[in-house]
Amino acid sequence: MILTKRFRFEAAHLLPRHPGKCRFLHGHSYALRVAIQMEVDPETGMGCDFAELGSIVDKQVLEQADHRNLNDFLDNPTAENICVWIWPRLANHVPGRLVEIELHETEDCSCVYRGPDNETP
């Protein structure tokens, strides 16, 4: 079974290697979707309580990123690099197996990451 939960956070960044206007400080209302895979417990009928997943993401990601300047801890905080930063903060903490994260910078633009084992050269 794959369970997903969506989160929101606000953050600023600038992209120092971008040739356009994104090289200047600006902000986004990010949306983060986390997907985990696990067996369903026949006793409870659940794989994971969504509140438990929410607490993990809050502690491991949102407390560090929400209302922050992402350049304070990422050299080049593109959507892709933010996903790579998020992955290890969740992979060893979520119940089951982290299978995918999707980060939306805008309503129309997102990055999907399936972990370092699924990167293409």
N, C-alpha and C positions, 0 to 999 in steps of 0.2 A: 504494500500500500504506500502511496506517496501522499504526504500531507504538505500543504503549503500555508504560509502565513505572510501577510503583507505588513510592512512597517513604513513609517514616514519619518524623515528628519530634515532639518534645515542646515545648510553648511555653505561656507564660502570657499572659493579657491581661485587660483589663477594658473594658467598653463604656460610655463615659461618657454616651451618649445613650439608653441602654436603661432602660426604666422598672422592670424586674424585677431579679432577683438577679444577672444577668450584668453589672450595673454595678459589681460588686465583683470584685476580683482573683481569678482562678481559672485552671485550666489544662486543656489538651486533649492527647490523643494524636492528632495530626493524621495523616491519610493523604492523600497527594497523588498523583494519577494524571496523567501527562503523555502526550499523544498527539501524534505527529508523522507527517506524510505525506511520502513520498518514493518515488522509483522504486527498484525492486530491481535491483541490479547483476547482470547475467547471469553474470559471471565468478565472483562469490562466492556468489550466490544470496541475498544479504542487502541490506537497505536501510541498516541501521545496526547496529553492534555495541551490544548493550544496555549493556555496560560503559562505552562512550563516552558514551552518554546519561546514565548514572549519574554519571559524573565531572562532566559539565556541570551537572546539577541540584545535586550536592553543592556545587560551587564557587559557583554563581550564586544559590542559594536557601538550602540547608540550613546552610551555614556562617554565614549571617546570622540564620537563624530558629530553629535547633534549640537548645533549652534557653535560650531568651531570653524577655524580656518584650516582646511585640510592640508595646506602647505606646511603647517607646523609639524606634521609628522610624515608627510609624503612629498618627495621631491617634485614629482610630476603627477598630480592627482587627476588623471584622466578617469573616465568611467571604468575603463579596463583595469587600470592600476588600483583603483579603489576596490574592485571585485577581488583582485588578487590579494589585497590587504585584508579584506573581510574573511576570506575562505579559512585560513588557519585559525582565526579567532572563533570560528564556529565548529569546524570539522571535528575537533576532539571534545566538544562540549555538548553537542546536541544528542538526544537519544536517537538510536538508529544510525543511519548513514546519510550524511549531507550529499545530495545528488545535484543540486543546482541552486544558484542564486541569480537573480535578475535585478539589475539596478537601473532605474529610470532617472535620468537627469531632467527630462521634460516628459510631458505626456506622450510625445511621439518618438522619443529617442531613448534607447536602453541598450544595455550590454548584458548578455547571458554568459555565465561562467559555470563550467561543470568540473572544475578542479584541475590541479596540475597534471593529473594522469590523463586528462583528455585534451591537453593543449596540442595544437598542430605546429609543426616546425615552421 
